[in-house]
Amino acid sequence: MSIKIKKKAKDKRSKWQSRPQYWVAVGTLATYTAIGATSKGAVASAQQLDPAAGGSQPGATLPVRRFEIPAGPLDGAVAAFENQTGWRVEISKDGIGSLPSPGVIGIYTPEKALRQLLAGTGVTYRLKDRETAVLDLAEVKAAVDVTANVSDLAQSMPKYGEPILDTPQTINVVQQEIIQEQGATTLRDAVRNVAGISLAAGEGGAQGDSLTIRGFTARNDLFIDGMRDFGSYYRDPFNTEEVEVLQGPSSVTFGRGSTGGVVNQATKLPTTTHFISGDVDFGTDLTRRIALDYDQPFQIWGSQAAFRLNLMGNDGEVADRDVTKNRRYGVAPSLAFGLGTDTRLTVSYFHQQADDIPDYGLPWMFNGAAPVDRENYYGFKHGNFLKTDDDIGTVKAEHDLNSRVTIRSQVRYASYLRDAVITEPKIPTTVTPATPLDQIQITRNEITVRSAETFLQDQTMLTARFKTGWIEHSVAAGVEGGRETSDPIRFAYTGVPTTSLLNPNPDQGFSGVQAVSSNVHTSALSVAAYALDTMHLGRKWDLTGGIRWDRFDTSYNQAVAPASSFERVDAMPSWRAALVFKPVERGSIYFAAGTSFNPSAETLSLSAANANLPPEKNKTYEFGSKWDLKSNRLWLHAAAFRTDKTNAREPDPNNPLLNVLAGNQRVNGIEVEAQGHLTNRWEIHSGYAYLDGSVVSSNYYPAAVGAQLANVPRDTFNFWNDFRLPRHWEAGIGTNFVSSRTASSTVPLDPVTGLVKELPGYWLFNAMVKHPISEHVDLQGNVYNLANRFYYDQIHPAHIIPGAGRSALIGIKFRF
């Protein structure tokens, strides 16, 4: 949790939170919880060995000792561990020893030290006897697969079938370790670690996470374990193992959309290691947060099974933003059978519920943000809300026919409920640049919606390795089918009171006359088939080719007068091709090309304006290189790319009720990424992207030609440092830079001033410090926006959401 305190004098921190005695009491309680009643100098108790595995009898203990094993290849770390403990460690598979280990520094039991050595490696252990451990590959989460050559990388995308190193596409991975170090509590905060992504504000028809990737909107390109996550809600990463961003068109593997890329959330699934971990946090913005992660393996039907449960509760405000509140909780149980066998079954459920006071920020004033205080809130404290209720159930079955062929089938049903009354502040059209600010009254545009969306889909895929002559093939092929529905009811208000631009009154009573403006039912049936083949032409060359066919059948009905009904069927192929050259085992150079498409009903909405339009088409070219250096400890990647939207959808200026495919948009870009260990004590996660996105041509908006694409900063940069300091201290410091962004592509100029409607760029600096207070408990503090910069975080053509002011987060992290 984080505690974030407002700057206004009227908002005071609770006395009990500000007293030093409170933090002393919390630390003391945590310490006694961790070490129990052991006396000074006594040997601390350790986890008991499993008698069934040949370990000691219940009650046996192991002594703790100090470990000083630096990060490096796992085989070297294991050798040092054996020398210090006298244990014997057996490695079951070739290649495991070359994986990077984070090392272990501190006072631990031998078993706890072994866990630390294996943290983040994708390797687990079992005890043969009291002092003998066997290392093996852990069961890997759904969105990540281990290929036959595990020394290449512990992770790969199942739909590609190759390790990330050999996959000819920009793939950024934000690991759970980074999420925890930075204290990220939203998906938005997690993806700030990926260059080329910018944040967009919620729209009138859809709230929740909205991203722009490589210059194109990706609001509908969010996935969980490879399946679309359609809901309009703000995602919490409490059940996320890592966030994977695949940049560039990906319709061959993910279907419609994905012009700039997709974001995949890989969930936490059961493992064969018992543990319980979590955190309790408090923040200066009055945030209170608790999260728990529990994993319990067990035997059933003669094979290994496991149960995992993740829980979360979060309640807080936003530093230097009045009224806004974020309140949510989540629960995510999962059950896995047949771990380590040829046939595996996983059943999982995810529930997240939120009851927020939403923030649509500040109004535009001509070509820039209104010059008002960051704290100004123009909504109704007792009339605005955003309630979401999201349920996702998934069943996945996997079967290895042999060592080279695996079949997977995954079925999911999801339900997304939303109930919202949100105020969007607008400057009246009667205001001129000469109007005194203290005389301006803000128009409150009330956005009111009740909606229910559902998602039912099955994905069945096959991955196989085989040879035809001297060519070895890695094939990923599959079929998908599903049904999606969206049933929003929207309301319009008249007679809503206005409020002052400079001194808004959020305590004003909400009033107005409500009327139903639309009542929509949309259903879409989709079916697709795809195949992707990577041909290994010797040791140094790979050739990849893939094709997909999608059919997207949409039916739309609007019941409120004037009633309307539309249907549209789009059948569209997509392709992808790439050539990879591997000059050395740990490096690759590639060239790739591919396509994607955006149907008119992509967001499950149709109208007279777009019902007769075929899909927008996109094409990309990418040239890049990936290197895994310093014995798998430093990852480097660079790419140059071009993406063209060859028939962009534009509103017809002569008929506002009609859209036309009359534009051409292009993004030329460069991206570089580096992450890993520079030294045994210094780890980095960094990226930079340059995006030159512009309107290339437009039949109806010639003045927009050459204009910067909306919400596309030319420069984005992120850099996170993690330092292991003496005396078991750990510190992190990082920065994010986002250059200036514009509000609209087709109408870039403000009609009154004739200037570009644009927001300035910004730098942000964040810091972290962590220190163990026992073997099982760490104390961690984070500070966000160190310089207390007033910046604009999320942008929309009609409103702007400022970023939070300086805030701090302090909490206890535990793992047993």
C-alpha positions in Angstrom: 0.0 0.0 0.0 1.0 3.6 -0.3 0.3 6.5 1.8 0.0 9.8 -0.1 -0.7 13.1 1.6 -2.4 16.0 0.0 -0.8 19.5 0.0 -4.0 21.3 1.0 -4.2 22.4 4.6 -7.7 21.1 4.9 -6.5 17.5 4.4 -4.5 16.4 7.4 -2.8 13.1 8.0 -4.2 10.9 10.8 -2.3 11.4 14.0 -1.6 7.7 14.6 0.0 7.5 11.1 2.4 10.3 11.7 3.7 9.2 15.1 7.1 7.4 15.1 5.8 5.0 17.7 3.4 3.6 15.2 6.1 2.5 12.8 8.2 1.1 15.6 5.2 -1.0 16.7 4.6 -2.2 13.2 8.3 -3.2 12.8 8.4 -4.9 16.1 5.2 -6.9 15.5 6.5 -8.0 12.1 9.9 -9.1 13.6 8.3 -11.1 16.3 6.0 -12.7 13.8 8.9 -13.7 11.7 11.3 -15.1 14.3 8.9 -16.3 16.9 10.2 -16.7 20.5 13.8 -17.5 19.6 16.3 -15.9 22.0 19.3 -13.9 21.1 22.1 -16.0 19.7 19.9 -19.1 19.5 19.5 -21.1 16.3 16.4 -19.9 14.4 13.9 -22.6 13.4 13.8 -23.6 9.7 11.1 -25.1 7.5 10.6 -28.8 8.2 11.5 -31.3 5.5 8.9 -33.5 4.0 9.2 -37.0 5.5 7.6 -38.4 2.4 10.6 -37.1 0.4 13.0 -38.8 2.7 13.6 -35.8 5.0 13.9 -35.6 8.7 11.1 -36.2 11.1 8.8 -33.3 12.1 10.4 -31.0 14.5 13.9 -31.1 13.0 15.5 -27.7 12.4 18.3 -26.4 10.3 20.7 -23.7 11.5 20.9 -20.3 9.8 24.2 -19.0 8.4 25.5 -16.0 6.5 25.7 -16.4 2.6 27.7 -14.2 0.3 27.0 -15.7 -3.1 27.1 -13.1 -5.9 24.7 -13.2 -9.0 26.0 -15.3 -11.9 25.4 -18.5 -13.8 23.4 -21.0 -11.7 26.0 -23.7 -11.8 28.6 -21.5 -10.2 26.1 -20.3 -7.6 25.2 -23.9 -6.8 28.9 -24.8 -6.4 29.4 -22.0 -3.9 26.2 -23.1 -2.1 27.5 -26.7 -1.8 30.8 -25.4 -0.4 29.1 -23.3 2.3 26.5 -25.8 3.4 27.9 -29.3 2.7 24.7 -30.0 0.7 24.6 -31.8 -2.6 22.6 -30.3 -5.4 21.8 -32.4 -8.5 20.8 -30.7 -11.8 18.3 -32.8 -13.7 18.6 -31.3 -17.2 21.4 -30.0 -19.4 21.3 -26.2 -19.7 19.8 -25.4 -16.4 23.2 -24.5 -15.0 23.7 -21.7 -17.5 20.6 -19.8 -16.4 21.3 -16.6 -14.5 20.9 -16.7 -10.7 20.4 -13.6 -8.6 22.7 -15.0 -5.9 22.0 -14.7 -2.2 23.4 -12.4 0.4 22.3 -12.5 4.0 21.5 -14.8 6.9 19.3 -17.7 5.9 18.7 -21.4 6.4 20.2 -23.5 3.6 16.8 -24.2 2.1 15.8 -20.6 2.2 19.2 -19.7 0.6 18.5 -22.2 -2.2 15.2 -20.6 -2.9 16.9 -17.3 -3.2 19.4 -18.7 -5.6 16.5 -20.0 -7.8 14.3 -16.9 -7.6 13.3 -15.8 -11.1 15.2 -18.6 -12.9 12.2 -20.7 -13.8 13.8 -23.6 -11.8 12.4 -25.4 -8.7 13.8 -28.0 -6.4 12.8 -31.0 -4.4 14.5 -32.7 -1.4 15.7 -36.3 -1.8 17.0 -36.3 1.8 18.0 -34.0 4.5 20.9 -32.4 2.5 20.3 -33.4 -1.1 18.3 -31.2 -3.5 17.3 -31.9 -7.1 16.8 -29.0 -9.5 14.3 -29.1 -12.3 12.3 -26.8 -14.5 9.3 -25.3 -12.8 5.8 -25.5 -14.4 5.6 -22.4 -16.5 2.7 -20.0 -16.7 0.3 -20.2 -19.6 1.7 -17.3 -21.6 5.3 -18.7 -21.4 6.6 -22.0 -22.6 9.9 -23.7 -22.3 11.4 -25.0 -25.5 13.5 -28.1 -26.0 16.7 -26.0 -25.7 16.2 -24.5 -22.2 19.6 -22.8 -22.3 18.3 -20.4 -24.8 15.8 -18.7 -22.5 13.5 -19.8 -19.8 10.7 -18.0 -21.5 9.1 -18.1 -25.0 5.7 -17.2 -26.4 3.6 -20.4 -27.1 2.0 -18.9 -30.1 5.4 -18.4 -31.7 7.1 -21.6 -30.4 10.6 -20.1 -30.2 12.5 -18.4 -27.4 12.3 -14.6 -27.1 15.9 -14.4 -28.3 15.0 -16.0 -31.6 11.5 -14.5 -32.1 11.8 -11.8 -34.8 9.7 -9.1 -33.0 10.1 -6.6 -30.2 9.0 -8.3 -27.0 9.3 -6.4 -23.7 8.9 -8.2 -20.4 8.2 -6.5 -17.2 8.9 -9.1 -14.5 7.2 -9.4 -11.2 10.5 -8.4 -9.5 10.3 -5.0 -11.1 6.6 -4.6 -10.3 7.4 -5.3 -6.6 10.4 -3.1 -6.4 8.5 -0.2 -7.9 5.4 -0.9 -5.8 3.3 -0.8 -8.9 -0.4 -1.2 -8.1 -1.9 -0.7 -11.5 -1.2 -2.1 -15.0 -0.6 1.5 -16.1 2.3 1.8 -13.7 3.8 -1.5 -14.8 3.8 -0.6 -18.5 5.6 2.7 -17.8 8.7 0.4 -17.9 8.2 -0.1 -21.7 9.4 2.6 -24.1 6.9 3.4 -26.9 3.8 3.2 -24.7 1.8 6.3 -23.7 -1.3 6.5 -21.6 -4.7 7.8 -22.8 -7.6 9.0 -20.6 -10.9 7.3 -20.5 -13.5 8.1 -23.1 -17.2 8.8 -23.0 -18.1 5.3 -24.0 -15.3 3.3 -22.3 -13.3 3.8 -19.1 -10.5 1.7 -17.7 -7.0 1.1 -19.1 -6.3 2.8 -22.4 -2.9 2.7 -24.0 -1.2 3.8 -27.2 1.6 1.5 -28.5 3.9 2.5 -31.2 1.6 5.3 -32.2 -1.7 3.5 -32.4 -4.5 3.0 -29.8 -4.4 -0.4 -28.0 -7.4 -0.1 -25.7 -8.8 -3.3 -27.2 -5.5 -5.1 -27.3 -5.2 -6.2 -23.7 -4.9 -10.0 -23.1 -4.7 -12.4 -20.1 -2.7 -15.5 -20.8 -3.2 -15.0 -24.6 -6.9 -14.5 -24.5 -8.6 -11.1 -25.0 -9.4 -9.1 -21.8 -12.2 -6.9 -23.2 -13.5 -5.2 -20.1 -13.5 -1.4 -19.4 -11.8 -1.5 -16.0 -8.6 -0.5 -14.3 -6.4 -3.6 -13.8 -4.5 -4.4 -10.7 -1.4 -6.6 -11.0 -2.0 -8.6 -7.8 -2.5 -11.8 -9.9 0.1 -11.0 -12.5 3.4 -12.9 -12.8 4.7 -10.6 -15.5 3.5 -8.2 -18.2 4.5 -9.0 -21.8 4.3 -6.3 -24.5 4.6 -7.6 -28.1 5.1 -4.5 -30.2 4.1 -4.3 -33.9 1.1 -5.7 -35.7 0.3 -9.2 -34.3 -3.0 -10.2 -36.0 -1.4 -13.5 -37.1 -1.4 -14.7 -33.5 -3.9 -12.5 -31.7 -6.6 -11.6 -34.2 -8.2 -8.3 -34.9 -6.5 -5.1 -33.8 -2.9 -5.0 -32.6 -1.9 -2.3 -35.0 0.8 -1.1 -32.6 1.0 -4.3 -30.5 -0.6 -6.1 -27.6 -0.2 -6.3 -23.9 -0.4 -9.8 -22.3 -0.8 -10.3 -18.6 0.7 -13.6 -17.6 -1.1 -14.8 -14.4 0.2 -16.5 -11.3 -0.5 -20.2 -11.5 0.1 -23.1 -9.1 3.7 -24.4 -8.7 5.3 -27.4 -6.9 6.8 -25.1 -4.2 4.9 -24.3 -1.0 5.1 -20.7 0.0 3.0 -17.9 1.4 4.0 -14.3 0.6 2.4 -10.9 0.6 2.7 -7.3 1.6 0.9 -4.7 3.8 1.4 -1.1 2.7 0.4 2.4 3.7 0.9 5.6 1.7 0.9 9.3 2.2 -2.1 9.6 -0.2 -4.0 7.6 2.4 -3.7 4.4 0.5 -4.0 1.2 2.4 -3.2 -2.0 0.6 -2.9 -5.7 1.4 -2.0 -8.5 -0.9 -1.5 -12.2 -0.3 -0.1 -15.0 -2.5 -0.4 -18.6 -1.2 0.8 -21.7 -3.0 0.2 -25.3 -1.7 1.3 -28.4 -3.6 -0.3 -31.8 -2.8 -0.6 -35.3 -4.2 -3.7 -36.6 -5.9 -4.4 -39.6 -8.1 -0.7 -40.5 -7.8 0.5 -37.2 -9.4 1.5 -33.8 -8.3 -1.2 -31.1 -8.0 -1.2 -27.6 -6.5 -3.6 -24.9 -5.3 -2.8 -21.2 -5.5 -4.7 -18.2 -4.1 -4.1 -14.5 -4.6 -6.0 -11.9 -2.7 -5.9 -8.1 -2.8 -7.5 -5.1 -1.1 -6.7 -1.5 -2.0 -8.2 1.8 -0.8 -6.6 5.1 -1.4 -6.6 8.6 -2.9 -4.4 10.4 -5.4 -1.7 12.8 -4.2 -2.7 16.5 -5.0 -6.0 15.5 -6.6 -9.1 16.4 -4.7 -12.0 14.0 -4.1 -10.7 11.1 -6.3 -10.7 7.7 -4.6 -9.6 4.2 -5.8 -11.2 1.3 -3.9 -11.0 -2.2 -5.1 -10.5 -5.8 -4.0 -9.7 -9.0 -5.9 -9.5 -12.8 -5.4 -7.9 -15.2 -7.8 -7.8 -19.0 -6.9 -6.4 -21.6 -9.3 -6.0 -25.3 -9.2 -3.5 -27.4 -11.3 -3.4 -31.2 -11.7 -0.8 -33.4 -13.3 2.2 -31.1 -12.8 5.3 -32.6 -14.2 3.3 -35.2 -16.2 2.3 -35.5 -19.8 -1.2 -34.4 -19.2 -1.9 -31.2 -17.2 -5.2 -29.4 -16.3 -5.5 -26.0 -14.8 -8.7 -24.3 -13.5 -8.6 -20.7 -12.6 -10.9 -17.9 -11.6 -10.4 -14.1 -11.3 -12.6 -11.6 -9.7 -11.9 -7.9 -9.3 -14.4 -5.4 -8.0 -14.0 -1.6 -7.8 -16.0 1.3 -6.4 -14.1 4.5 -7.4 -14.7 8.2 -7.4 -13.4 8.7 -10.9 -11.3 11.6 -12.2 -11.7 13.1 -15.7 -9.2 15.8 -14.7 -9.0 19.3 -16.2 -10.5 20.9 -19.3 -8.8 21.9 -22.4 -8.7 25.7 -22.9 -8.1 26.4 -26.5 -4.8 24.8 -27.5 -3.6 23.8 -24.0 -4.6 22.8 -20.5 -6.6 25.3 -18.5 -4.2 27.3 -16.2 -5.6 26.1 -12.9 -4.4 24.4 -9.7 -3.6 20.7 -10.0 -6.0 19.9 -7.2 -9.1 21.3 -8.9 -11.8 18.7 -9.2 -14.9 19.6 -11.3 -17.1 16.7 -10.6 -19.5 15.9 -7.8 -18.1 14.3 -4.7 -21.4 12.7 -3.8 -22.7 12.1 -7.3 -19.9 10.6 -9.3 -18.8 7.0 -9.2 -17.3 4.2 -11.3 -18.3 0.7 -10.2 -16.9 -2.3 -12.1 -17.4 -6.0 -11.4 -15.3 -8.4 -13.4 -15.3 -12.2 -13.4 -13.1 -14.4 -15.5 -13.1 -18.2 -15.4 -10.6 -20.3 -17.4 -10.0 -24.0 -17.9 -6.8 -25.1 -19.7 -5.8 -28.6 -20.7 -2.4 -29.6 -22.1 -1.1 -32.9 -23.3 2.3 -33.9 -24.5 1.9 -36.5 -27.3 5.7 -36.9 -27.1 8.7 -34.8 -26.5 8.1 -32.8 -29.7 4.3 -32.4 -29.9 2.0 -30.7 -27.4 -1.7 -29.9 -27.7 -3.3 -27.1 -25.6 -6.9 -26.1 -25.3 -8.1 -23.2 -23.3 -11.7 -22.2 -22.6 -12.7 -18.9 -21.0 -15.9 -17.2 -20.0 -15.8 -13.6 -18.7 -18.4 -11.1 -17.5 -17.7 -7.4 -17.2 -20.3 -5.1 -15.4 -19.9 -1.3 -15.3 -22.0 1.4 -13.7 -20.7 5.0 -14.0 -21.6 8.6 -13.5 -18.6 10.7 -14.4 -18.2 14.5 -14.9 -16.2 15.7 -17.9 -15.3 19.4 -17.5 -15.6 21.6 -20.6 -15.0 25.3 -21.4 -18.1 26.8 -22.9 -17.9 27.8 -26.5 -18.8 31.4 -25.6 -15.5 31.8 -23.9 -12.8 33.8 -25.8 -9.1 34.3 -25.0 -10.1 37.7 -23.6 -12.5 36.3 -21.1 -11.2 36.7 -17.5 -10.5 33.3 -15.8 -12.5 34.2 -12.7 -15.6 34.7 -14.9 -15.6 31.3 -16.6 -18.1 28.8 -15.5 -17.3 25.1 -16.4 -19.9 23.1 -18.2 -20.3 19.7 -16.5 -20.8 17.0 -19.2 -22.2 14.0 -17.4 -21.1 10.7 -18.8 -23.5 8.0 -17.5 -23.5 4.4 -18.5 -24.6 1.0 -17.3 -23.2 -1.8 -19.3 -22.7 -5.6 -19.3 -20.1 -7.3 -21.6 -19.5 -11.0 -21.9 -16.7 -13.0 -23.6 -16.8 -16.7 -24.4 -13.9 -18.2 -26.3 -12.1 -21.5 -27.0 -8.5 -21.6 -28.2 -7.0 -24.9 -29.3 -3.4 -25.0 -30.5 -0.7 -27.4 -31.4 3.1 -26.9 -31.1 5.3 -29.4 -32.9 8.9 -29.9 -33.9 9.8 -32.1 -36.8 12.2 -32.4 -39.8 11.7 -32.4 -43.5 15.0 -33.5 -45.0 17.7 -31.3 -43.4 15.2 -28.5 -42.3 13.9 -28.6 -38.8 10.5 -27.0 -38.2 9.0 -25.4 -35.2 5.2 -25.1 -35.8 2.6 -23.3 -33.8 -0.9 -23.7 -35.2 -4.4 -23.3 -33.9 -8.1 -22.6 -34.2 -10.2 -20.2 -32.2 -13.9 -19.4 -31.9 -16.0 -17.3 -29.6 -18.9 -15.0 -28.9 -18.7 -11.5 -27.4 -21.6 -9.3 -26.3 -21.9 -5.7 -25.2 -25.2 -4.2 -23.8 -24.6 -0.6 -22.7 -27.4 1.8 -21.7 -26.4 5.4 -21.8 -28.1 8.5 -20.3 -28.0 12.2 -21.0 -28.6 15.0 -18.5 -29.9 18.5 -18.8 -29.9 21.1 -16.1 -26.7 20.1 -14.5 -25.2 23.1 -12.5 -22.0 24.7 -13.7 -19.0 25.5 -11.4 -16.2 28.0 -11.3 -13.1 27.3 -13.4 -10.7 28.6 -10.7 -12.6 27.5 -7.6 -14.8 24.5 -8.4 -17.2 23.2 -5.8 -17.2 19.4 -5.7 -19.5 19.4 -2.6 -22.3 20.9 -4.7 -25.4 18.8 -4.8 -25.8 16.7 -8.0 -28.9 17.6 -10.0 -30.3 17.4 -13.5 -32.9 15.7 -15.6 -32.0 12.2 -16.8 -33.1 10.6 -20.1 -32.0 7.4 -21.8 -30.0 8.4 -24.9 -29.2 4.9 -26.2 -29.9 1.3 -25.4 -27.7 -1.0 -27.4 -27.2 -4.7 -27.8 -24.2 -5.9 -29.8 -23.1 -9.5 -30.4 -20.1 -10.7 -32.4 -19.2 -14.2 -33.5 -15.6 -14.8 -34.4 -13.7 -17.8 -35.8 -10.1 -18.0 -36.8 -7.4 -20.4 -37.9 -3.7 -19.8 -38.0 -0.3 -21.5 -38.5 3.2 -20.2 -37.9 6.3 -22.2 -39.0 9.9 -21.4 -38.1 12.3 -23.3 -40.3 15.8 -23.8 -39.0 18.1 -23.7 -42.0 21.2 -24.9 -40.3 22.7 -23.4 -37.1 22.7 -19.8 -38.2 19.5 -19.1 -40.3 15.8 -19.2 -39.4 13.0 -18.5 -41.8 9.5 -17.8 -40.3 6.2 -17.6 -42.2 2.7 -17.4 -40.8 -0.8 -16.8 -42.0 -4.2 -16.4 -40.3 -7.8 -16.1 -41.4 -10.4 -14.3 -39.3 -14.1 -14.1 -39.7 -15.8 -11.4 -37.5 -19.6 -11.3 -37.7 -21.3 -8.4 -35.8 -24.9 -7.6 -35.1 -25.9 -4.2 -33.7 -29.3 -3.0 -32.4 -30.1 0.4 -31.0 -33.6 0.5 -29.3 -33.9 4.2 -28.5 -35.4 6.4 -31.2 -34.3 6.8 -33.8 -33.9 3.0 -33.6 -31.3 1.4 -35.8 -30.0 -2.0 -36.7 -26.8 -2.9 -38.5 -24.9 -6.1 -39.4 -21.4 -6.5 -40.7 -19.3 -9.5 -41.6 -15.5 -9.1 -42.2 -13.3 -12.0 -43.4 -9.7 -11.0 -43.5 -6.3 -12.8 -43.9 -3.2 -11.7 -42.0 0.4 -12.7 -42.7 3.8 -12.5 -41.1 7.3 -13.4 -42.5 10.8 -13.0 -41.0 14.4 -14.0 -41.5 16.7 -14.5 -38.5 20.5 -14.7 -38.7 22.4 -16.0 -35.6 26.1 -15.0 -35.9 26.7 -16.5 -32.4 24.6 -18.7 -30.1 23.5 -15.9 -27.9 22.8 -13.2 -30.5 20.4 -12.7 -33.4 19.8 -10.3 -36.2 16.4 -10.3 -37.9 14.1 -8.7 -40.5 10.4 -9.1 -40.2 7.2 -7.9 -41.9 3.5 -8.4 -41.1 0.0 -7.1 -41.3 -3.0 -6.5 -39.1 -6.5 -5.1 -39.5 -9.1 -3.1 -37.6 -12.8 -3.8 -38.4 -15.4 -1.1 -37.9 -17.0 -3.2 -35.1 -13.6 -3.7 -33.3 -15.0 -2.2 -30.1 -18.4 -4.0 -30.5 -20.0 -0.9 -31.8 -21.5 0.0 -35.2 -23.3 3.0 -36.6 -24.5 4.4 -39.9 -21.1 6.1 -40.1 -19.1 2.9 -40.3 -21.3 -0.1 -40.8 -20.5 -0.2 -44.6 -16.7 0.3 -44.2 -14.3 -2.6 -44.6 -11.5 -2.9 -42.1 -8.5 -0.6 -41.8 -5.3 -2.3 -43.0 -1.9 -2.0 -41.4 1.5 -3.2 -42.5 4.8 -3.1 -40.6 8.5 -3.7 -41.4 11.1 -4.2 -38.6 14.8 -4.7 -38.6 16.4 -5.6 -35.2 18.9 -7.4 -33.2 18.9 -9.2 -29.8 21.8 -10.2 -27.6 22.1 -12.1 -24.4 25.5 -11.2 -22.9 27.6 -11.8 -19.8 26.6 -15.4 -19.3 22.9 -14.7 -19.7 23.0 -11.7 -17.3 22.6 -8.8 -19.7 19.9 -8.5 -22.4 20.2 -6.0 -25.2 17.8 -5.3 -28.0 17.5 -2.7 -30.7 15.0 -2.3 -33.6 14.1 0.1 -36.3 10.6 -0.1 -37.8 7.9 1.4 -40.0 4.1 0.9 -39.5 1.6 2.2 -42.1 -2.1 2.4 -41.7 -3.0 2.6 -45.4 -6.7 3.4 -45.2 -7.3 5.3 -41.9 -10.9 5.9 -41.0 -11.9 9.6 -41.0 -15.2 11.5 -40.4 -16.6 13.1 -43.5 -16.6 16.8 -42.9 -19.6 17.2 -45.3 -21.6 14.6 -43.5 -20.8 14.1 -39.8 -22.9 10.9 -39.8 -20.5 9.2 -42.2 -16.9 7.9 -41.9 -14.7 7.2 -44.9 -11.5 5.3 -45.4 -9.6 8.3 -46.7 -6.3 8.7 -44.8 -2.8 7.3 -44.5 -0.9 7.3 -41.2 2.7 6.3 -40.7 5.0 5.7 -37.7 8.8 5.5 -38.3 10.6 4.5 -35.1 13.7 3.3 -33.3 13.7 1.4 -30.0 16.6 0.2 -27.8 16.3 -1.8 -24.6 18.8 -3.0 -22.0 18.1 -5.0 -18.8 20.1 -7.2 -16.5 23.2 -7.1 -14.3 26.0 -4.6 -15.1 27.8 -5.9 -12.0 27.0 -8.4 -9.2 25.3 -5.6 -7.3 23.9 -3.3 -10.0 20.9 -4.3 -12.1 19.2 -2.1 -14.7 15.9 -2.1 -16.7 16.0 0.6 -19.4 14.4 1.5 -22.7 14.2 4.4 -25.2 11.8 4.8 -28.2 11.7 7.4 -30.9 8.4 7.6 -32.7 7.9 9.8 -35.7 4.2 9.4 -36.2 2.3 11.6 -38.6 -0.6 11.9 -41.0 0.8 11.1 -44.5 -2.3 11.9 -46.5 -5.9 12.8 -46.0 -8.7 13.4 -48.5 -10.8 15.5 -46.3 -8.3 17.1 -43.8 -5.4 18.4 -45.9 -4.4 20.7 -43.1 -3.7 17.7 -41.0 -1.1 16.3 -43.4 2.3 16.2 -41.5 0.6 16.6 -38.1 1.8 14.4 -35.2 -0.5 11.5 -34.4 -2.7 11.9 -31.3 -1.1 10.9 -28.0 2.1 9.8 -29.7 5.2 11.4 -28.0 8.3 11.4 -30.2 10.5 10.4 -27.3 9.8 8.0 -24.4 12.5 6.9 -22.0 12.6 4.7 -18.9 15.5 3.8 -16.6 15.4 1.8 -13.4 18.4 1.0 -11.3 18.5 -1.5 -8.5 21.6 -1.5 -6.2 22.5 -4.1 -3.6 24.3 -2.1 -0.9 26.4 -3.2 2.1 24.7 -4.4 5.3 21.9 -6.0 3.3 20.4 -2.7 2.1 18.8 -2.5 -1.4 18.0 0.7 -3.2 16.4 1.7 -6.5 16.1 4.9 -8.4 14.5 5.5 -11.8 13.2 8.0 -14.2 10.5 8.2 -16.9 10.5 10.8 -19.7 7.6 11.5 -22.1 7.9 14.2 -24.7 5.0 16.5 -25.8 1.8 15.0 -27.1 -1.1 16.3 -29.3 -4.8 15.7 -28.8 -6.0 15.0 -32.3 -4.7 13.7 -35.6 -7.3 14.9 -38.0 -8.0 18.3 -36.3 -4.6 19.2 -34.7 -5.2 22.9 -34.6 -7.4 24.8 -32.1 -10.0 26.6 -34.2 -9.8 29.8 -32.0 -6.0 30.2 -31.6 -4.9 28.4 -34.8 -2.2 26.7 -32.7 -1.5 23.0 -32.2 -3.6 21.5 -29.4 -0.7 20.0 -27.4 0.6 19.2 -23.9 4.2 19.6 -22.8 6.5 16.7 -22.0 7.8 15.7 -18.5 10.4 13.9 -16.5 9.5 11.8 -13.4 11.8 10.4 -10.8 11.0 7.6 -8.3 13.1 5.9 -5.6 13.0 2.8 -3.5 14.8 1.5 -0.4 14.5 -2.0 1.1 16.0 -3.7 4.1 15.4 -7.1 5.7 14.2 -7.0 9.3 14.3 -10.8 9.6 14.8 -13.9 7.5 11.3 -13.7 6.2 10.3 -10.0 6.4 11.5 -7.0 4.5 10.7 -3.3 5.1 10.3 -1.4 1.8 9.7 2.3 1.1 9.0 4.0 -2.2 8.8 7.6 -3.1 7.0 8.7 -6.3 7.4 11.9 -8.3 10.4 13.0 -6.2 10.5 16.5 -7.6 6.7 16.9 -7.2 6.4 17.7 -10.9 3.1 19.1 -12.1 2.6 17.0 -15.3 -0.2 15.8 -17.5 -0.4 12.0 -17.4 -3.4 10.9 -19.5 -4.7 12.8 -22.5 -8.0 12.8 -24.4 -9.3 15.2 -27.0 -11.9 16.5 -24.6 -10.1 16.4 -21.2 -6.7 16.0 -19.5 -5.9 14.0 -16.3 -2.9 15.4 -14.3 -0.4 13.0 -12.7 -0.2 12.5 -9.0 2.0 14.8 -6.9 4.8 13.6 -4.6 3.8 10.6 -2.5 5.4 7.9 -0.4 4.7 4.2 0.1 6.0 2.1 3.0 5.2 -1.5 3.6 6.2 -4.9 5.0 6.9 -7.7 2.5 6.9 -11.2 3.8 7.5 -14.7 2.4 7.5 -18.0 4.3 
